[in-house]
Amino acid sequence: MAEEQQLFKITIDGITIEVPQGTTVLNAARMIGKEVAPPAMCYYSKLEGSGGKCRTCLVEVAAGSTKDPRPMPKLVASCRTVVMDGMIVKNKTSERVIDARNGIVEYLLINHPLDCPICDQAGECHLQDLGYDHGLAGTRYEFKRRTFVREDIGPYVQLHMTRCILCYRCVYVADQLTDHRVHGILDRGDHSDISTYVSKAIDNDFSGNMIDVCPVGALTDRTYRFKNRVWFLKPMDAHRDCDKCCGKVTLWNRGDEVYRVTARKDPWGEVQEIDGKTAWICNTCRFEKKKASDWTIEGPTKIDRHSVISANHYAEKVQPPDPLNKVLFGRKPLLLMDIHEVSKVNTPDIDLSKIPGPATSTTFIDRDEAKDIEQAEAERLLINDHKELP
């Protein structure tokens, strides 16, 4: 009989959760939810060896464990730090973490060009999100930024090294998904860049997955470049019978035209697991099947409502939240509901196009109330007449 897996308690930003032994702090935070999960630019749970490079997931360990409650002197990378029983972690509640994250984002943006207006990754770029949350309005960097010659590393993939943050995700994809890798990190230090071997091009059947794992716009789809903005497209889940991959994808279409095909993503921007396996897709599905008739449409893709892509793409009608019932000095906000059935403002049986003259306050009141008002007005006029008599 297999031994029962030991569970450790960890508290992150005041929220306590039990996780299996060996879980990293980052994954424990993701189990709680986005409100406490640190950002991650290089870590990818489906890629072995990823993490520990970008430093955006740094957290403060206020207590190491129940047995040793001493705090850790330095901030640690949550993607590489394993949970200990009784550990207390601060993420968004730590001023040290926020200050360090601001500095890291400023460092990542030192050489990154302002390409958001023309970059195909805009609207789903993790660095763009980090820039809004932790970036500065300007830069203190006074020196010339790195420049690279634009390079085609295959028939389908365009490389922009000026945008690259050296997260190594694309290298891990080539190492772990393909039989041979022809690209990697060249040189060292601030001269480091991603490139291929001399006179080589990436032409394996799963090279397009490098585009899905890239957190910025360094690797883009050449068949989709500059054709549309992601927030104008409607993502739809679809599948087809494929002998190379799972065949389950997200179609990005506008009307009947399919602009691009990507793997399905989870809430953390990573490729989903379907039937216990990571749903990587082949180049045939990604680049060659650009007709809606090639796919079986399942329905709209579920998008985080805080994403710019979710505009007008809700699968269900959004219901007004409960706090609305507590506004207006305790009165229910009837004007926000169905104006004819529950608002009590307009009477449904009154046709505005048939009333004589413009609508007034007396148009929508009961007949008895109208008679009372007319009688009160007549009495007022009669009293005024008597006052005017000599």
C-alpha positions, 0 to 999 in steps of 0.5 A: 500500500502506497504511503499517504503523501505528507501535507505542509501548511504554508501561509501566503499574504495571510492565507493558509493552505495545505500543499503536498511536500515538494511544492514550490512557493509559486505553485502553492500561491497559484493554488490560492489564486491570482490575488496572491500569486507572484508574476513569473516570466521565465518559469513554465511548469510544463518545461523541466528546468525552467525558472530562476532567471527573471527574478520577478517572482521574488517573495519575502519569507517571514518564517522559514518553518515551524521548527525554525521560525527565523526569517530568511535574510534575503528575498527568494525566488518563489519558483525555486523555493520549496515549501516547508511546514509552517512557512510564512510568506509575504508577496503583495503585503511586503514593501521589500518585495514590491520595491525589488519587483519595481527594480526588476521590471525597470531592468527588464525594460532597459533594452526593451523597445517601445514596440507595443503599438506595433507588436503582435504580442500587445494585449497578451504580453506578460511584460506589458502587464508587469510594466503597468503594475510595476513600471515607471512612466520614464526610464533612468537609463541614459545609454544606447539600447541593445540593437540586433539585426532582425532574423528569420529563424524558420519559415514560420517564426520571426525573431526580434532579439531587441524584445527578448528577456532571455527567459530560455523558454524557447530553448527548453521547448526545442530541447524537450519537444523535438529530436534536435535543437538548432538554436540557443543562447550565444555569447555571454553577459550583455552580448547574449542573444538567441540565434541558430547555428550557421546557415540553419533554420528551425523546421521541426514539426513543433517549432511553433510552440516557441511562440506560445511559450514566449512571454514577450513579442520576441518570437512571433507568427510570420503568418499572422504578423500585422494582420489584426489586433488580438482584442478584435479577434474572437477566440474559439475552442476547436479540434480536429483529428491530427496524427501528430498532436492532440488537435485541440486548439484555440482559433482566433477568428474575425467573422468567418476568417481564421487569423491564427491558431494557438494552443489552449492556455490556462489562467497562468498563460501556459499551455493547458493539460488535456487528458493528463498531457500538455496539449502542444500542437504541431505546425500543421494545425498551427500554420496550415489549417486556417479555414473554419471548415478544417475544424470542429468548433466547440464554443467560445474560449473562456477568457479572464474578464480582466483581460483586454481580449475579453471585451464583448466575448462573455459566454454568459450574461454578466449579472450585477453584483450584490453590493448594488442592492446596498446603494442609494441609501438602502433603496434597491437600484431599480433603474438598473434593472428591467425598466418595464417590469421592476423599475416602477418608473414607466407604465408598460401599457403607455405608448409614448408615440400615441399620447397627445403632446410631450410626455410629462410627470402625469403621463405615468401615474395612476388615474386616481393620482391624476384626479387628486392632482387635478383637484389639488391644482383646482383648489390652489387656483380657487384659493389664489382667486379669492386672495386677489378679490378686493 
